[in-house]
Amino acid sequence: MKDDFVFVDEQVPGIRWDAKYATWDNFTGTPVDGYQVNRIVGTTALCAALERAREKAASLGFALLLWDGYRPQRAVDCFVRWSRQPDDGRTKRRHYPNITRPGMFAKGYVAAKSGHSRGSTVDLTLYHLGSGELAPMGGGHDLMDPVSHHGAPGITPEEARNRDCLRAVMESCGFSAYDCEWWHYTLNGEPYPDTYFDFPIA
């Protein structure tokens, strides 16, 4: 693995993860190129900020569950190829019910150059420390729909509070939100703002 990149779970003890793109449980319906193990990778700067976020969340009765961090460019290229294939409908209802595969790129949910490939962006959610249950957020990871936008109508007050809580935790620890995805945060002052890495997660 490249210098300054680490497995997040080794740097942030107690953090949970489920690397969706290493599994069949993602919008492509298959493990994605470059994800050879179910682990989350990021820069050491990302991990330091996530440790602060973990502590802040714990003070509010929550913990963090990560779905993605560093994303190899080959994985992004895989998304592009997948978007050009005929739609088989297997993941559409869950992940992109109201748009086409190419529409994911047009609407800003997927990009041909992803901030994840720079190593300091994460997809994550909250869970309750007491029960281990995920906090309701009004839609799951990679639901590419306006309901996933910050401030979206149509979610419950509890779901809106949980989204606001996650955003407050992350922004207080040096991250910026992405308007279209409540789960997506990028570290301010990221160490590699112009570099898109392609080493595999192995």
Salt bridges, closest charged atoms under 4 A:
ASP9 OD1 - ARG39 NE 2.97
GLU10 OE2 - ARG39 NH2 3.25
ASP18 OD2 - LYS20 NZ 3.04
ASP25 OD2 - LYS20 NZ 2.61
ASP25 OD1 - ARG94 NH1 2.72
ASP33 OD2 - ARG81 NH2 2.79
GLU51 OE2 - ARG54 NH2 2.80
ASP68 OD2 - ARG71 NH2 2.79
ASP68 OD2 - HIS116 ND1 3.68
ASP87 OD1 - ARG101 NE 3.78
ASP88 OD2 - ARG90 NE 3.05
ASP88 OD1 - ARG101 NH2 3.53
ASP123 OD2 - ARG71 NH2 3.74
ASP123 OD1 - HIS116 NE2 3.15
ASP123 OD2 - HIS141 NE2 3.15
ASP123 OD1 - HIS184 ND1 3.48
ASP142 OD1 - HIS141 NE2 3.72
GLU171 OE2 - ARG167 NE 2.86
GLU181 OE1 - HIS184 ND1 3.33
GLU190 OE2 - ARG118 NH2 2.89
ASP198 OD1 - ARG74 NE 3.17
